[in-house]
Amino acid sequence: SFLFDVDGKRIMFDTGRSGRYLIHNMGALHIKADSVDAVVISNPSIEHVGGLNAFMTNRTVPVDVYAVPEVWRCKRPFGKLISDDNAGGVHMRDAGSEWIQLTEHLFLSPVIGGGNEMAMVLRTNEGPMVFSARATEGIGSTLWAVKDRFHIIRGLVGGIYMHKLKQPAVNGIASVITEEYSVKELYINGCAGREGIQKLRDATSNDRIKDFFAGDELTF
């Protein structure tokens, strides 16, 4: 999960698989669920939306949730995605068909490529920062969509689904990111996994990929 604190608004990007972990981490960071103004779910996978029900249990007011329609067909292991008690507090906002400007500087992409995953973009003075959940359609597709809209890309934050890939394949991903799209700042985590991150470091340089752990804060 990411929490954007921008333009006087707080926007949460994904809730993770476990509501218990989400609420624990929010508590450790002194973040109240009611302080979040909107939630974005990147794709219809329980790994990215499973914590939403626990998040809603900890709220006292409704919240807009931006997602593709397939998200609402996901199920938790022991029940509905959203319990009946919490359903009234979820204001479903259809996303995925076009770019959505959430605040002055924060944007939600359409679905990427032929899949059903969306990315977030934070527009900064030095260019857009791209926030990826797992880039299942290939990180090149995500970067192409962002560059098509914003013309340049400053950096990339988040997950790339590559923890099972061998080094030559990761070398190709590194080339797309750093050479084809000239991305300068890289904070890779999540489904990239430790092995994937190390392979990406081997393909670039150890200091090119910055650490970014749960609870860390980035300021742009």
Secondary structure by P-SEA (a helix, b strand, c coil): ccccccccbbbbccccccaaaaaaaaaaaccccccccbbbbcccccccccaaaaaaaaccbbbbbbcccccccccccccccccccccccccccccccccccccccbbbbcccccccbbbbbbbccccbbbbbccccccaaaaaaaaaaacccccccccccccccccaaaaaaaaaaaccccccccccccccccaaaaaaaaaacccccbbbbcccccccc
